[in-house]
C-alpha cells in the first residue's frame, strides 16, 4: 500500500470513498508518523490518539454505509489557538497552563460536522505573536526543510509554524491556522505549502483565542491549492456567536480551482519593489507574472501609495488590541496562578511568570499607545492610515484589477536563533512587510509555493483578492501551482 500520509487531502478522500483503505488505517498512519517525527520537529504540543481513533472509527461506520461529510475520515492538525472541548488549548502560552475548554470553536465544530478527525494541537508562537515560531512556551518548531549541504535548523515561519511544518512533513492531511499579519501566508511560503487568509468575516472567530480582534482571521494550510479550497469550504460560514462574521453563502471553493485566469487583470504594485529585495525574489515574481500571462491574464502596474505606512501602523493597532484582549489573563478563574500577598500582587506575579518576552513587549507597546496623551497621536492616527491603505486597494479593484500578485516573503526561511533577528525585534517584524496590508484592509490573500532559492528552500508568491472573492485567488493560485510544477516535499532527516 502507498504511504497513506503522502496522499493529498483530495486523493485521501477519494481513497476513503472507494474503500481502498479505512479512516482508521489513515489515522493510524499519521499517528505513527507523528510519533517518529515530532520529537525532532516539535510541531505538535498535544497529540490525541484515543480521540483520533474514536473519530476515525465513527467515520468508517458512516463510510461503510455510503454516508459521510465532505471531509469524512480526513485527519487534521489544529492550531493551539482554537478551543477544542476537553482538549489542551493554551495558545502555546504558560499563562493558560492546563486549560481545557468546555466548548468547541466554531471553525473546529464545522470541521467535525463534516467528518474530519483531530490528530492533536499544533505548536505556534505564543498568542500568535511572532514570525518564526520561536516565542512558544513549548519551544520552537523546527522546519522539515534544510538548506542543501547544511544541518542548521531553520524556522518554519510564524505564528502558524506548527501547522505549516506538520502539513509539509506529512504529519496531518491539512491544518487549521490563523493570520493576523501574515501568520498563515508566511509559514506556508517558508515550507512549500499553500495557505490562505480569507476575507475578514468569512470564518467565525468564536472560540479562537484573540490576539487582535479586528485583524485575526482563521484559514487553512494544506499541501495543494485544491486541498486548501476543500478545507476552506468547511471552515467558513456565518455564525450568530460572532458579530464580525458575515452572512454570506459559502461557495464550493474547490469548484473554482480549475477555472483559470483567462481575461483577468493582475495588478503589480510598484511599492512592493523594495530596496535590497533579493534577486531571486524579484525573479520569482516576474516568473509568476509570465505564468499568469501565458494562461490569458493581463498584467498591469498599479500603485498602492500608503504601503510604506502599513507595517508601522500595524504594529500600533495589533499591540493595542492585544493589550486589551490579554487583560483577561489574571490567574483568577483559569490557567496559571502565582499566589501573592494580595490580589494585585497575584495579578502581577501571574502575568510576569505566565507571559513570554515577546508577548510582554507587545502588551507594553499596546498599553502605551492607548494611554492618555498618546491615544490620538498613535492609535487614532494608525486607524486613519489603515483607512487609507484600504482605499488604495479599493481604488485598484474599482479600476478593473481582479487580483494582485506580490512576493509572499522577503526571503526564504532563516535559521532558528538568528542573532541579528533576536537582537532587533524590528528586523523580525519586517518579515511581514508583504502580508500586513492584507489584514489592515480585511482582504483575502493566498500564498502558493512557486520556486526555490539557491539552497533549495521553498519560496512563495502571494495573490491578494477583492473582498469575498477567494474563488479568483484559488483559480490564479492553481495556475501558478501547475506552472511551477515542482515537488515541494522536504527530504526527511528526522
PEWO-V416425 format. One record per pair of residues at least 24 apart in sequence whose C-alpha atoms are under 10 Angstrom apart, sorted by the first residue. I is the first residue (numbers start at 0). J is the second residue. Records with the same first field share a line. If there is no record, write none. Layout:
I->J ; J
This chain:
2->28 ; 29 ; 169
3->27 ; 28 ; 29 ; 169 ; 172
4->28 ; 29 ; 30 ; 31 ; 32 ; 74 ; 166 ; 168 ; 169 ; 170 ; 171 ; 172
5->29 ; 167 ; 168 ; 169 ; 170 ; 171 ; 172 ; 222 ; 488
6->169 ; 172 ; 222
7->169 ; 172 ; 173 ; 221 ; 222 ; 223 ; 225 ; 226
8->70 ; 73 ; 74 ; 75 ; 171 ; 172 ; 173 ; 221 ; 222 ; 223 ; 225 ; 226 ; 227 ; 229 ; 230
9->70 ; 73 ; 172 ; 223 ; 225 ; 226 ; 227 ; 229 ; 253
10->226
11->70 ; 71 ; 72 ; 73 ; 74 ; 172
12->69 ; 70 ; 71 ; 72 ; 73
15->58 ; 59 ; 62 ; 63 ; 71 ; 72 ; 73
16->59 ; 62 ; 63 ; 65 ; 66 ; 67 ; 71 ; 72
17->62 ; 65
18->59 ; 62 ; 63 ; 65
20->59
21->55 ; 56 ; 58 ; 59 ; 60 ; 62 ; 63 ; 72
22->51 ; 52 ; 54 ; 55 ; 56 ; 57 ; 58 ; 59 ; 60 ; 62 ; 71 ; 72 ; 73 ; 74 ; 115 ; 116
23->51 ; 52 ; 53 ; 54 ; 55 ; 56 ; 57 ; 58 ; 59 ; 72 ; 73 ; 74 ; 116
24->52 ; 55 ; 56 ; 59 ; 72
25->52 ; 55 ; 72 ; 73 ; 74 ; 171 ; 172
26->51 ; 52 ; 54 ; 55 ; 56 ; 72 ; 73 ; 74 ; 75 ; 116 ; 117 ; 118 ; 171 ; 172
27->51 ; 52 ; 55 ; 74 ; 118
28->74 ; 169 ; 170 ; 171
29->74 ; 75 ; 118 ; 169 ; 170 ; 171 ; 172
30->74 ; 118 ; 119 ; 170 ; 171
31->170
32->168 ; 169 ; 170 ; 171
33->118 ; 119 ; 165 ; 168 ; 169 ; 170 ; 171
34->170
35->170 ; 493
36->143 ; 165 ; 168 ; 169 ; 170 ; 491 ; 492 ; 493
37->140 ; 141 ; 165 ; 168 ; 170 ; 493
38->493
39->140 ; 141 ; 142 ; 143 ; 492 ; 493
40->139 ; 140 ; 141 ; 142 ; 143 ; 152 ; 155 ; 161 ; 164 ; 165 ; 168 ; 493
41->121 ; 122 ; 137 ; 138 ; 139 ; 140 ; 141 ; 142 ; 160 ; 161 ; 164 ; 165
42->76 ; 78 ; 120 ; 121 ; 122 ; 123 ; 132 ; 137 ; 138 ; 139 ; 140 ; 141 ; 142 ; 143 ; 155 ; 159 ; 160 ; 161 ; 162 ; 163 ; 164 ; 165 ; 166 ; 168 ; 170
43->76 ; 77 ; 78 ; 79 ; 118 ; 119 ; 120 ; 121 ; 122 ; 123 ; 137 ; 140 ; 161 ; 162 ; 164 ; 165 ; 170
44->78 ; 79 ; 87 ; 88 ; 89 ; 91 ; 119 ; 120 ; 121 ; 122 ; 123 ; 135 ; 136 ; 137 ; 138 ; 140 ; 161
45->77 ; 79 ; 86 ; 87 ; 88 ; 118 ; 119 ; 120 ; 121 ; 122
46->76 ; 86 ; 87 ; 117 ; 118 ; 119 ; 120 ; 121
47->86 ; 87 ; 117 ; 118 ; 119 ; 120
48->117 ; 118 ; 119
49->117 ; 118
50->86 ; 116 ; 117 ; 118 ; 119
51->75 ; 115 ; 116 ; 117 ; 118 ; 119
52->116 ; 117 ; 118
53->116 ; 117
54->111 ; 114 ; 115 ; 116 ; 117 ; 118
55->114 ; 115 ; 116 ; 117
56->116
57->114 ; 116
58->113 ; 114 ; 115 ; 116
61->114
67->112 ; 113 ; 114 ; 115
68->110 ; 111 ; 112 ; 113 ; 114 ; 115 ; 233
69->110 ; 112 ; 113 ; 114 ; 115 ; 229 ; 230 ; 232 ; 233
70->110 ; 111 ; 112 ; 113 ; 114 ; 115 ; 116 ; 229 ; 230 ; 233
71->110 ; 111 ; 112 ; 113 ; 114 ; 115 ; 116
72->111 ; 113 ; 114 ; 115 ; 116 ; 117
73->110 ; 111 ; 113 ; 114 ; 115 ; 116 ; 117 ; 118 ; 171 ; 172 ; 173
74->114 ; 115 ; 116 ; 117 ; 118 ; 119 ; 170 ; 171 ; 172 ; 173 ; 174
75->110 ; 115 ; 116 ; 117 ; 118 ; 119 ; 120 ; 162 ; 165 ; 166 ; 170 ; 171 ; 172 ; 173 ; 174 ; 175 ; 221 ; 230
76->116 ; 117 ; 118 ; 119 ; 120 ; 121 ; 122 ; 161 ; 162 ; 163 ; 165 ; 166 ; 170 ; 171 ; 172 ; 173 ; 174 ; 175 ; 176 ; 220
77->107 ; 117 ; 118 ; 119 ; 120 ; 121 ; 122 ; 161 ; 162 ; 171 ; 173 ; 174 ; 175 ; 176 ; 219
78->119 ; 120 ; 121 ; 122 ; 123 ; 127 ; 158 ; 159 ; 160 ; 161 ; 162 ; 163 ; 174 ; 175 ; 176 ; 177 ; 207 ; 217
79->119 ; 120 ; 121 ; 122 ; 123 ; 124 ; 125 ; 126 ; 127 ; 159 ; 161 ; 162 ; 175 ; 176 ; 207 ; 208
80->104 ; 120 ; 121 ; 122 ; 123 ; 124 ; 125 ; 126 ; 127 ; 159 ; 175 ; 176 ; 177 ; 206 ; 207 ; 208 ; 209 ; 210 ; 217
81->105 ; 106 ; 107 ; 120 ; 121 ; 175 ; 176 ; 177 ; 204 ; 205 ; 206 ; 207 ; 208 ; 209 ; 217
82->106 ; 107 ; 108 ; 120 ; 205 ; 206 ; 207 ; 208
83->107 ; 108 ; 117 ; 119 ; 120 ; 206 ; 207
84->108
86->119 ; 120
87->119 ; 120
88->120 ; 121 ; 207 ; 208
89->120 ; 122 ; 125 ; 126 ; 136 ; 208 ; 334
90->120 ; 121 ; 122 ; 123 ; 124 ; 125 ; 126 ; 127 ; 128 ; 135 ; 136 ; 207 ; 208 ; 209 ; 210
91->120 ; 121 ; 122 ; 123 ; 124 ; 125 ; 126 ; 127 ; 132 ; 134 ; 135 ; 136 ; 137 ; 138 ; 355
92->123 ; 124 ; 125 ; 126 ; 127 ; 134 ; 135 ; 136 ; 137 ; 334 ; 335 ; 353 ; 354 ; 355 ; 358
93->125 ; 135 ; 136 ; 137 ; 334 ; 335 ; 349 ; 350 ; 352 ; 353 ; 354 ; 355
94->125 ; 136 ; 328 ; 329 ; 330 ; 333 ; 334 ; 335 ; 336 ; 337 ; 349 ; 350 ; 351 ; 352 ; 353 ; 354 ; 355
95->328 ; 329 ; 330 ; 333 ; 334 ; 335 ; 336 ; 353 ; 354
96->330 ; 333 ; 334 ; 335 ; 336 ; 353
97->333 ; 334 ; 335
98->333 ; 334 ; 335
99->333 ; 334
100->206 ; 333
102->206
103->205 ; 206 ; 207
104->203 ; 204 ; 205 ; 206 ; 207 ; 208
105->202 ; 203 ; 204 ; 205 ; 206 ; 207 ; 234 ; 235 ; 236 ; 237 ; 238 ; 240 ; 241
106->175 ; 202 ; 203 ; 204 ; 205 ; 206 ; 207 ; 217 ; 218 ; 231 ; 233 ; 234 ; 235 ; 236 ; 238
107->175 ; 206 ; 207 ; 233 ; 234
108->206 ; 233 ; 234
109->232 ; 233 ; 234 ; 235 ; 236
110->175 ; 230 ; 231 ; 232 ; 233 ; 234 ; 235
111->233 ; 234
112->233
113->233 ; 234
114->233
115->230 ; 233
116->171
117->171 ; 174
118->170 ; 171 ; 172 ; 174
119->171
120->161 ; 162 ; 174 ; 175
121->159 ; 160 ; 161 ; 162 ; 163 ; 164 ; 165 ; 174 ; 175 ; 176
122->157 ; 158 ; 159 ; 160 ; 161 ; 162 ; 163 ; 164 ; 165
123->156 ; 157 ; 158 ; 159 ; 160 ; 161 ; 162 ; 163 ; 176 ; 177 ; 182
124->156 ; 157 ; 158 ; 159 ; 160 ; 161 ; 182 ; 357 ; 358
125->157 ; 158 ; 210 ; 354 ; 355 ; 356 ; 357 ; 358
126->158 ; 208 ; 209 ; 210 ; 211 ; 321 ; 325 ; 354 ; 355 ; 357 ; 358
127->157 ; 158 ; 159 ; 160 ; 176 ; 177 ; 178 ; 179 ; 180 ; 182 ; 208 ; 209 ; 210 ; 211 ; 215 ; 358
128->157 ; 158 ; 159 ; 179 ; 180 ; 182 ; 210 ; 211 ; 317 ; 318 ; 321 ; 357 ; 358 ; 361
129->156 ; 157 ; 158 ; 159 ; 160 ; 180 ; 181 ; 182 ; 357 ; 358 ; 424 ; 427 ; 428 ; 430 ; 431
130->154 ; 155 ; 156 ; 157 ; 158 ; 159 ; 160 ; 180 ; 181 ; 182 ; 185 ; 186 ; 427 ; 428 ; 429 ; 430 ; 431
131->155 ; 156 ; 157 ; 158 ; 159 ; 160 ; 182 ; 185 ; 186 ; 189 ; 412 ; 413 ; 414 ; 415 ; 416 ; 427 ; 430
132->156 ; 157 ; 158 ; 159 ; 160 ; 161 ; 182 ; 186 ; 415
133->157 ; 158 ; 160 ; 357 ; 415 ; 416 ; 421
134->158 ; 355 ; 356 ; 357 ; 358
135->355 ; 357
136->353 ; 354 ; 355
139->415 ; 416
140->164 ; 165 ; 415
141->414 ; 415
142->167 ; 168 ; 186 ; 189 ; 190 ; 412 ; 413 ; 414 ; 415 ; 489
143->167 ; 168 ; 169 ; 190 ; 488 ; 489 ; 490 ; 491 ; 492 ; 493
144->168 ; 189 ; 190 ; 191 ; 412 ; 455 ; 456 ; 457 ; 487 ; 488 ; 489 ; 490 ; 491 ; 492
145->412 ; 414 ; 454 ; 455 ; 456 ; 489 ; 490 ; 491 ; 492
146->411 ; 412 ; 413 ; 414 ; 452 ; 453 ; 454 ; 455 ; 456 ; 457
147->453 ; 454 ; 455 ; 456
148->454 ; 455
149->454
150->492
151->413 ; 414 ; 415
152->412 ; 413 ; 414 ; 415 ; 416
153->189 ; 411 ; 412 ; 413 ; 414 ; 415 ; 416 ; 417
154->186 ; 189 ; 190 ; 411 ; 412 ; 413 ; 414 ; 415 ; 416 ; 417
155->185 ; 186 ; 187 ; 188 ; 189 ; 190 ; 191 ; 411 ; 412 ; 413 ; 414 ; 415
156->181 ; 182 ; 183 ; 184 ; 185 ; 186 ; 187 ; 188 ; 189 ; 190 ; 411 ; 412 ; 413 ; 430
157->181 ; 182 ; 183 ; 184 ; 185 ; 186 ; 187 ; 189 ; 430 ; 431
158->182 ; 183 ; 184 ; 185 ; 186
159->183 ; 184 ; 185 ; 186 ; 187 ; 220
160->185 ; 186 ; 187 ; 189 ; 190
161->186
162->186 ; 187 ; 194 ; 219 ; 220 ; 221
163->187 ; 188 ; 189 ; 190 ; 191 ; 192 ; 193 ; 194 ; 219 ; 220 ; 221 ; 222
164->189 ; 190 ; 191 ; 192 ; 220 ; 489
165->190 ; 220 ; 221
166->190 ; 191 ; 192 ; 193 ; 220 ; 221 ; 222
167->191 ; 192 ; 193 ; 220 ; 221 ; 222 ; 487 ; 488 ; 489
168->222 ; 488 ; 489 ; 490 ; 491 ; 493
169->222 ; 488 ; 489
171->221 ; 222
172->220 ; 221 ; 222 ; 226
173->219 ; 220 ; 221 ; 222 ; 223 ; 226 ; 227 ; 229 ; 230
174->218 ; 219 ; 220 ; 221 ; 222 ; 227 ; 230
175->217 ; 218 ; 219 ; 220 ; 221 ; 227 ; 230 ; 231 ; 234
176->216 ; 217 ; 218 ; 219 ; 220
177->204 ; 207 ; 215 ; 216 ; 217 ; 218 ; 219 ; 220
178->210 ; 214 ; 215 ; 216 ; 217 ; 218 ; 219 ; 434 ; 435 ; 437 ; 438 ; 444
179->209 ; 210 ; 211 ; 212 ; 213 ; 214 ; 215 ; 216 ; 217 ; 313 ; 317 ; 434 ; 435 ; 437 ; 438 ; 439
180->211 ; 214 ; 215 ; 216 ; 310 ; 313 ; 314 ; 317 ; 428 ; 430 ; 431 ; 432 ; 433 ; 434 ; 435 ; 436 ; 437 ; 438 ; 439
181->215 ; 407 ; 408 ; 430 ; 431 ; 432 ; 433 ; 434 ; 435 ; 436 ; 437 ; 438 ; 444 ; 445 ; 446
182->215 ; 216 ; 217 ; 218 ; 431 ; 434 ; 435
183->216 ; 217 ; 218 ; 219 ; 220 ; 434 ; 444 ; 445 ; 446
184->218 ; 219 ; 220 ; 407 ; 408 ; 431 ; 433 ; 434 ; 444 ; 445 ; 446 ; 447 ; 459 ; 460 ; 461
185->407 ; 408 ; 409 ; 411 ; 412 ; 430 ; 431 ; 433 ; 434 ; 445 ; 446 ; 458 ; 459 ; 460 ; 461
186->220 ; 407 ; 408 ; 412 ; 446 ; 459
187->219 ; 220 ; 221 ; 222 ; 407 ; 408 ; 445 ; 446 ; 447 ; 448 ; 457 ; 458 ; 459
188->406 ; 407 ; 408 ; 410 ; 411 ; 412 ; 445 ; 446 ; 447 ; 448 ; 449 ; 450 ; 456 ; 457 ; 458 ; 459 ; 460 ; 461
189->407 ; 408 ; 410 ; 411 ; 412 ; 413 ; 446 ; 448 ; 451 ; 456 ; 457 ; 458 ; 459
190->222 ; 411 ; 412 ; 448 ; 456 ; 457 ; 458 ; 459 ; 487 ; 488 ; 489
191->221 ; 222 ; 223 ; 446 ; 447 ; 448 ; 449 ; 450 ; 451 ; 456 ; 457 ; 458 ; 459 ; 485 ; 486 ; 487 ; 488 ; 489
192->220 ; 221 ; 222 ; 223 ; 224 ; 227 ; 446 ; 447 ; 448 ; 449 ; 457 ; 458 ; 459 ; 487 ; 488
193->219 ; 220 ; 221 ; 222 ; 223 ; 224 ; 225 ; 226 ; 227 ; 228 ; 445 ; 446 ; 447 ; 448 ; 459 ; 460 ; 476 ; 480
194->218 ; 219 ; 220 ; 221 ; 222 ; 223 ; 224 ; 227 ; 228 ; 444 ; 445 ; 446 ; 447 ; 448 ; 461
195->219 ; 220 ; 221 ; 224 ; 227 ; 228 ; 231 ; 443 ; 444 ; 445 ; 446 ; 447 ; 461 ; 462 ; 463 ; 469 ; 472 ; 473
196->220 ; 231 ; 434 ; 437 ; 438 ; 441 ; 442 ; 443 ; 444 ; 445 ; 446 ; 463 ; 469
197->231 ; 235 ; 437 ; 438 ; 441 ; 442 ; 443 ; 444 ; 445 ; 463 ; 464 ; 466 ; 467 ; 468 ; 469 ; 472
198->245 ; 437 ; 438 ; 440 ; 441 ; 442 ; 443 ; 444 ; 464 ; 465 ; 466 ; 467 ; 468 ; 469
199->243 ; 244 ; 245 ; 437 ; 438 ; 439 ; 440 ; 441 ; 442 ; 443 ; 466 ; 467
200->235 ; 236 ; 237 ; 238 ; 241 ; 242 ; 243 ; 244 ; 245 ; 246 ; 247 ; 441 ; 442 ; 466 ; 467
201->231 ; 234 ; 235 ; 236 ; 237 ; 238 ; 243 ; 244 ; 245 ; 246 ; 247 ; 248 ; 249 ; 443 ; 466 ; 467 ; 469
202->231 ; 232 ; 233 ; 234 ; 235 ; 236 ; 237 ; 238 ; 241 ; 243 ; 244 ; 245 ; 249
203->234 ; 235 ; 236 ; 237 ; 238 ; 239 ; 240 ; 241 ; 242 ; 243 ; 244 ; 245
204->238 ; 240 ; 241 ; 242 ; 243 ; 244
205->238 ; 239 ; 240 ; 241 ; 242 ; 243 ; 244
206->240 ; 241
208->324 ; 325
209->320 ; 321 ; 323 ; 324 ; 325
210->317 ; 318 ; 319 ; 320 ; 321 ; 322 ; 323 ; 324 ; 325
211->316 ; 317 ; 318 ; 319 ; 320 ; 321 ; 322 ; 323 ; 324 ; 325
212->243 ; 317 ; 320 ; 321 ; 323 ; 324
213->243 ; 316 ; 317 ; 320 ; 438 ; 439 ; 441
214->313 ; 316 ; 317 ; 320 ; 435 ; 437 ; 438 ; 439 ; 440 ; 441
215->317 ; 438 ; 441
216->438 ; 441 ; 443
218->445
220->445 ; 446
222->447 ; 448 ; 487 ; 488
223->447 ; 448 ; 476 ; 477 ; 480
224->253 ; 256 ; 257 ; 445 ; 446 ; 447 ; 448 ; 472 ; 473 ; 474 ; 475 ; 476 ; 477 ; 478 ; 479 ; 480 ; 481
225->252 ; 253 ; 254 ; 255 ; 256 ; 257 ; 473 ; 474 ; 476 ; 477
226->252 ; 253 ; 256
227->252 ; 253 ; 256 ; 445 ; 473
228->252 ; 253 ; 254 ; 255 ; 256 ; 469 ; 470 ; 472 ; 473 ; 474
229->253 ; 254 ; 256
231->469
245->467
247->467
249->467
250->467 ; 468 ; 469 ; 470
251->470
252->468 ; 469 ; 470 ; 471 ; 472 ; 473 ; 474
253->470 ; 473 ; 474
254->470 ; 473 ; 474
255->469 ; 470 ; 471 ; 472 ; 473 ; 474 ; 475 ; 477
256->470 ; 471 ; 472 ; 473 ; 474 ; 475 ; 476 ; 477 ; 478
257->473 ; 474 ; 475 ; 476 ; 477 ; 478
258->470 ; 471 ; 473 ; 474 ; 475 ; 477 ; 478
259->291 ; 294 ; 295 ; 296 ; 471 ; 473 ; 474 ; 475 ; 476 ; 477 ; 478
260->291 ; 292 ; 293 ; 294 ; 295 ; 296 ; 297 ; 401 ; 471 ; 472 ; 474 ; 475 ; 476 ; 477 ; 478
261->291 ; 292 ; 293 ; 294 ; 295 ; 296 ; 297 ; 475
262->292 ; 294 ; 295 ; 296 ; 297 ; 401
263->291 ; 292 ; 294 ; 295 ; 296 ; 297 ; 298 ; 399 ; 400 ; 401 ; 402 ; 471 ; 475
264->291 ; 292 ; 295 ; 296 ; 297 ; 298 ; 299 ; 396 ; 399 ; 400 ; 401 ; 402 ; 403
265->291 ; 292 ; 296 ; 297 ; 298 ; 299 ; 300 ; 301 ; 399 ; 400 ; 401 ; 402 ; 403 ; 404 ; 462 ; 463 ; 464 ; 475
266->297 ; 298 ; 299 ; 300 ; 301 ; 302 ; 395 ; 396 ; 399 ; 400 ; 401 ; 402 ; 403 ; 404 ; 405 ; 462 ; 463
267->298 ; 299 ; 300 ; 301 ; 302 ; 303 ; 400 ; 402 ; 403 ; 404 ; 405
268->299 ; 300 ; 301 ; 302 ; 303 ; 304 ; 306 ; 395 ; 403 ; 404 ; 405
269->300 ; 301 ; 302 ; 303 ; 304 ; 306 ; 405
270->301 ; 302 ; 303 ; 304 ; 305 ; 306 ; 307
271->302 ; 303 ; 306 ; 307 ; 404 ; 405 ; 406 ; 432 ; 433
272->405 ; 406
273->307 ; 409 ; 432
275->409
276->409 ; 410
277->409 ; 410 ; 411
278->452
279->409 ; 410 ; 411 ; 450 ; 451 ; 452 ; 453 ; 458
280->405 ; 406 ; 407 ; 408 ; 409 ; 410 ; 411 ; 450 ; 451 ; 452 ; 458 ; 459 ; 460
281->405 ; 406 ; 409
282->450
283->405 ; 406 ; 449 ; 450 ; 451 ; 452 ; 458 ; 459 ; 460
284->404 ; 405 ; 406 ; 407 ; 449 ; 450 ; 459 ; 460 ; 461
285->404 ; 405 ; 406
286->449 ; 450 ; 479 ; 482 ; 483
287->404 ; 405 ; 406 ; 449 ; 450 ; 459 ; 460 ; 461 ; 476 ; 478 ; 479 ; 480 ; 482 ; 483
288->404 ; 405 ; 479
289->479 ; 482
290->475 ; 478 ; 479 ; 480 ; 481 ; 482 ; 483
291->404 ; 475 ; 476 ; 478 ; 479 ; 482
293->478 ; 482
294->475 ; 478 ; 479 ; 482
296->401 ; 475
297->400 ; 401
298->400 ; 402 ; 403 ; 404
299->399 ; 400 ; 403
300->400 ; 403
301->391 ; 392 ; 394 ; 395 ; 398 ; 400 ; 403
302->391 ; 392 ; 394 ; 395
303->387 ; 388 ; 389 ; 390 ; 391 ; 392 ; 393 ; 394 ; 395 ; 436
304->387 ; 388 ; 391 ; 392
305->384 ; 385 ; 386 ; 387 ; 388 ; 389 ; 390 ; 391 ; 392 ; 436
306->384 ; 385 ; 387 ; 388 ; 391 ; 432 ; 433 ; 435 ; 436
307->388 ; 432 ; 436
308->381 ; 384 ; 385 ; 387 ; 388 ; 436
309->381 ; 384 ; 385 ; 387 ; 388 ; 432 ; 433 ; 434 ; 435 ; 436 ; 437 ; 438 ; 439 ; 440
310->425 ; 428 ; 429 ; 431 ; 432 ; 433 ; 434 ; 435 ; 436 ; 439
311->381 ; 384 ; 425 ; 428 ; 429 ; 432 ; 435
312->377 ; 378 ; 380 ; 381 ; 382 ; 383 ; 384 ; 385 ; 388 ; 435 ; 436 ; 439
313->378 ; 381 ; 382 ; 384 ; 385 ; 431 ; 435 ; 436 ; 438 ; 439
314->361 ; 364 ; 365 ; 378 ; 381 ; 425 ; 428 ; 435
315->361 ; 364 ; 365 ; 367 ; 368 ; 369 ; 377 ; 378 ; 379 ; 380 ; 381 ; 382
316->364 ; 365 ; 368 ; 369 ; 377 ; 378 ; 379 ; 380 ; 381 ; 382 ; 385 ; 439
317->361 ; 362 ; 364 ; 365 ; 378 ; 439
318->358 ; 360 ; 361 ; 362 ; 363 ; 364 ; 365 ; 366 ; 367 ; 368 ; 369
319->361 ; 362 ; 363 ; 364 ; 365 ; 366 ; 367 ; 368 ; 369 ; 370 ; 374 ; 377 ; 378
320->361 ; 362 ; 365 ; 366 ; 369
321->358 ; 361 ; 362 ; 363 ; 364 ; 365 ; 366
322->358 ; 359 ; 360 ; 361 ; 362 ; 363 ; 364 ; 365 ; 366 ; 367 ; 368 ; 369
323->362 ; 365 ; 366 ; 369
324->362
325->350 ; 354 ; 358 ; 362
326->350 ; 362
328->353 ; 354
329->353
357->424
360->424
382->439
384->439
385->436 ; 438 ; 439 ; 440
386->439 ; 440
387->439 ; 440
388->436 ; 437 ; 439 ; 440
389->436 ; 437 ; 438 ; 439 ; 440 ; 441 ; 442
390->440
391->440
392->436 ; 437 ; 440 ; 442 ; 463 ; 464 ; 465
393->440 ; 465 ; 466
395->465
396->464 ; 465 ; 466
397->465
400->464 ; 465
401->463 ; 464 ; 465 ; 468 ; 471 ; 472
402->443 ; 444 ; 462 ; 463 ; 464 ; 465 ; 468 ; 469 ; 471 ; 472 ; 475
403->444 ; 461 ; 462 ; 463 ; 464 ; 465 ; 472
404->444 ; 445 ; 446 ; 460 ; 461 ; 462 ; 463 ; 464 ; 472 ; 475 ; 476
405->433 ; 434 ; 446 ; 459 ; 460 ; 461 ; 462 ; 463
406->432 ; 433 ; 434 ; 446 ; 447 ; 449 ; 458 ; 459 ; 460 ; 461 ; 462
407->431 ; 432 ; 433 ; 434 ; 444 ; 445 ; 446 ; 447 ; 448 ; 458 ; 459 ; 460 ; 461 ; 462
408->432 ; 433 ; 434 ; 446 ; 458 ; 459 ; 460 ; 461
409->433 ; 458 ; 459
410->452 ; 456 ; 457 ; 458 ; 459
411->451 ; 452 ; 453 ; 454 ; 455 ; 456 ; 457 ; 458 ; 459
412->452 ; 456 ; 457 ; 458
413->456
433->461
434->461 ; 463
436->463
437->463 ; 464
440->466
441->465 ; 466 ; 467
442->466 ; 467 ; 468 ; 469
443->467 ; 468 ; 469 ; 472
444->468 ; 469 ; 472 ; 473
445->469 ; 472 ; 473 ; 475 ; 476
446->472 ; 476
447->473 ; 475 ; 476 ; 477 ; 479 ; 480 ; 483
448->476 ; 479 ; 480 ; 483 ; 484 ; 485 ; 486 ; 487
449->476 ; 479 ; 480 ; 481 ; 482 ; 483 ; 484 ; 485 ; 487
450->479 ; 480 ; 483 ; 484 ; 485 ; 486 ; 487
451->485 ; 487
455->487 ; 489
456->487 ; 489
457->486 ; 487 ; 488 ; 489
458->487
